[in-house]
Amino acid sequence: MAEILNPHDADLESVILGACLAESTAMVLVSGKLCPEMFYEAKYGEIFAALLAMHRAGKAIDIITAVSYTHLRAHETLMNL
């Protein structure tokens, strides 16, 4: 029997993340409409979760701050193991 997959578009998911990183108003537009669980690609969901947490904390979002934030969270996770 063939496996049934939910419809998804990885390119669209990456475009959404790119817009959130490039345009300061993008998170305002999508934060109330999307949640990390809606992303088919788990890695994109994790990135969106980080961006959402930054947005809710009032932090500026761009590629540099997002990478710094995720590295800090990963370091904190490793320290708690």
Secondary structure, 3 states (H helix, E strand, C coil): CCCCCCCCCHHHHHHHHHHHHHCCCHHHHHCCCCCHHHCCCHHHHHHHHHHHHHHHCCCCCCHHHHHHHHHHHHHHHHHCC
